[in-house]
Structures are given as C-alpha cells and as structure tokens.
Amino acid sequence: MTAFNLSPQIEDVNVLSDAIRTWYRHHHATPTEQSTQLLCSAAVDLYNQGHRTREELITLLMMKFDSPDSLKVNAPSSTSHH
C-alpha cells in the first residue's frame, strides 16, 4: 500500500487561505463569491510564480488589491449599447 504525504499540499492551502483571510480582515471587507474568486486566483498565480510564504502573499495581495473597490469588475450589462 502506498502512503501519501498530504501535509505539504495542506500546508500550501493553509498559507494561501490565510493570506486571503488576512486581506479581508485588514480591509474590514465581507467576502463575496466574486471577490474571493479574484483573490484566490491572484494568490495561486503569485504562489506559482514562487511566492510561497504567508508574508510574501499577503504583501503582494495588499499591493495588487489596495482596497475592496479594487476587486470590483466592471462587466458590461446585457443592456449596454456599443
């Protein structure tokens, strides 16, 4: 039987989720599905670029998204006229 070592993967997820939770706490922001998807995507991208520590991820997320308003996506509505 093969033994799987899940601890590094679990630790990676913990680092990513802690960075995102810290961003929300710092900005006194309420998580939404859209903002969480954006923050998660950015955190994973940063992680894949080699930023592996909680501190690095928090700092870079704070720089990239300096306020809750920076997470808003301006999608055109179906009634937009071009």
Beta strands, then each sheet from edge to edge (+ up, - down):
end
